[in-house]
Amino acid sequence: MSSTLPESRLPRGLLIQMAFRDLIHDRKVALCIIFSLIAVIAPLLLLFGLKNGVVSQLRHELLDDPQIREVRMTGNGSYDLAWLTTLAERPEVGFSIPLTRSLNTQADLVRDSRHFAANAEVIPTGKGDPLLGTLAIPQQATQAVLSASAARRLDVKVNDSFRLLVNRKIDGVNQKAQIALTVTGIVDEAKFARPGIFVTLPLLMALEDYRDGFQVPLLAVSEGQPAPERERFSRARLYARSLDDVAPLARWLEENHIESVTQSARIDAVRAIDSVLGMIFAVIAWISVSGCIASLVGAFIANIDRKRKDMAVLRLLGFRRRAVTVFIMIQALCLTGVAFGVGLILYFLGSALFNRLLGSSLPDRAFVCHLDAAHFATALVSVLVVALGVAGIGAVRALKIEPAESLREI
């Protein structure tokens, strides 16, 4: 009759209880393993937090500035609606709207004799305009969004009214037309610093038709010939869908023999910083993890060799190979969990110190050390996988211990 009991008859929770008690009894070795894990986990979390915080802050600044995604077509061309529609439908394009000639994108804004903005920039806008964000988009030709600079000069706020004036000269006679507009929103100065006004495309087209000497019913001007149906535009006001789409969109325009200006230098600078920090983190991480794994493998194997007699007794009392393996895995998970918890506390203390000392020189709401919940989850899973892998190596050695070894010591 076998001297071992079937593993299925072992009391439930016995392995967990014995694993905990063994760790408490052998607490000096357990603490050494925990401290070795903390020495790797806490610095890696802080290092990755610094990398992620710095790069995320730079990306956040770029994303908050929609002009970074602007692809400005230079010069005045001649593009039909079909081509402009094709441009707007490209996957790299986040926003596109036709533009008239450069000389026709300026006008005077007047509220009264003391409040005016001469030669303000007139910009067409529509749904999805990145500069306007959540502001109310003008739906009618009599509505407009002002830049903060223009609103300050006119001394107006949302729902106030002012006039837009446009001049022309026909047969040596100076003429002037105007239209009353209502303010539907004011663009933050950080997004558009110049005096400007965002209007519907029909109003911008009406301003160009007026300067070209045509009749413009929208401006109550009946002199001249009726304006022909517009089929071509000078260029487009264009924004890429994301930072990564800026360069491909500029290349596509270049392939179509259209020159453009982008902020690719700033985007490339952020990518370069991300790449360098990533390489530094990877090198340090691999060295640290390799050292940690080697240390853990040595500690687990030495601990198992030291407990060969105890393992043999367990085998003799009814613990089979799988039970011994689970016993070692439970201890590895316990040690790793405690080490990760302490490392997490040290990370929060360190990140708070970094953000307080180093973040004081950054803009409001900026940070230098930051990790998201997904990063913590990934770190925990990675640490557990490493611990289980190392425990598996120790378990292979433990499985070679035979029950008879305990009888030789009697």
MORASUL-V936607 format. One record per helix or strand. SS is the DSSP state (~ for helix, > for strand). FROM is the first residue (numbers start at 1). LEN is the number of residues. If there is no record, write none. Layout:
SS,FROM,LEN  SS,FROM,LEN
This chain:
~,7,3  ~,14,12  ~,27,38  ~,66,4  >,70,1  >,72,2  >,79,2  ~,81,8  >,93,7  ~,102,3  >,106,7  >,115,10  >,143,5  ~,148,7  >,161,10  >,173,15  >,196,4  ~,201,11  >,214,3  ~,217,3  >,221,1  >,225,2  >,232,2  >,235,6  ~,244,12  >,260,2  ~,264,43  ~,308,10  ~,321,37  ~,359,3  ~,373,26  ~,404,5
